[in-house]
Amino acid sequence: MKITIEELQAYLYEQYGGWGEETGLFMKLVEEIGEVAEILNKRSRRKAEEGEDLKTELANELADVIHYTVSIAAINDINLNNAIIEKDKKAAIKYNHEKNLEDFITNKNI
């Protein structure tokens, strides 16, 4: 199954929109980013691993990062799809990329 950013935002708005407190969601986001850092440290052997499936753990923690990031956008009525495309356009110019995300998507679907 595939999901869109809009679908995820609508779902998370239903989950958090009525009571979602952005500071609490942000604190969870920071916690999850710390867990991603922990796994990356283990993958780079800066920290001992304990027989975990680090790829699966990384996938789970990145999913949590996306969950809380999109939740904050959803309760603040931010169209994350548009924000990502517009931010990428600016980054493509700033870093002199040959194409931006919008061009990539447009050309991919031709």
Contacts in CASP RR format, 6 or more apart in sequence:
PFRMAT RR
TARGET T0000
AUTHOR 0000-0000-0000
METHOD contacts of the structure
MODEL  1
MKITIEELQAYLYEQYGGWGEETGLFMKLVEEIGEVAEILNKRSRRKAEE
GEDLKTELANELADVIHYTVSIAAINDINLNNAIIEKDKKAAIKYNHEKN
LEDFITNKNI
4 81 0 8 1.000
5 70 0 8 1.000
5 80 0 8 1.000
5 81 0 8 1.000
5 84 0 8 1.000
6 81 0 8 1.000
8 66 0 8 1.000
8 70 0 8 1.000
9 70 0 8 1.000
9 73 0 8 1.000
9 74 0 8 1.000
9 80 0 8 1.000
10 74 0 8 1.000
12 67 0 8 1.000
12 70 0 8 1.000
12 71 0 8 1.000
12 74 0 8 1.000
12 75 0 8 1.000
13 74 0 8 1.000
13 75 0 8 1.000
15 71 0 8 1.000
16 25 0 8 1.000
16 71 0 8 1.000
16 74 0 8 1.000
16 75 0 8 1.000
17 74 0 8 1.000
17 75 0 8 1.000
18 75 0 8 1.000
20 71 0 8 1.000
20 75 0 8 1.000
22 72 0 8 1.000
22 75 0 8 1.000
22 76 0 8 1.000
25 68 0 8 1.000
25 71 0 8 1.000
25 72 0 8 1.000
25 75 0 8 1.000
26 68 0 8 1.000
26 72 0 8 1.000
28 64 0 8 1.000
28 68 0 8 1.000
29 65 0 8 1.000
29 68 0 8 1.000
29 69 0 8 1.000
29 72 0 8 1.000
32 61 0 8 1.000
32 64 0 8 1.000
32 65 0 8 1.000
32 67 0 8 1.000
32 68 0 8 1.000
33 65 0 8 1.000
35 61 0 8 1.000
35 64 0 8 1.000
36 58 0 8 1.000
36 61 0 8 1.000
36 62 0 8 1.000
36 65 0 8 1.000
38 47 0 8 1.000
39 54 0 8 1.000
39 57 0 8 1.000
39 58 0 8 1.000
39 61 0 8 1.000
40 58 0 8 1.000
41 47 0 8 1.000
42 48 0 8 1.000
42 49 0 8 1.000
42 52 0 8 1.000
42 54 0 8 1.000
43 49 0 8 1.000
43 54 0 8 1.000
43 58 0 8 1.000
70 80 0 8 1.000
73 80 0 8 1.000
73 83 0 8 1.000
74 80 0 8 1.000
84 101 0 8 1.000
85 100 0 8 1.000
85 101 0 8 1.000
85 102 0 8 1.000
88 100 0 8 1.000
88 101 0 8 1.000
88 102 0 8 1.000
89 100 0 8 1.000
89 101 0 8 1.000
89 102 0 8 1.000
91 97 0 8 1.000
91 100 0 8 1.000
92 99 0 8 1.000
92 100 0 8 1.000
92 101 0 8 1.000
99 107 0 8 1.000
END
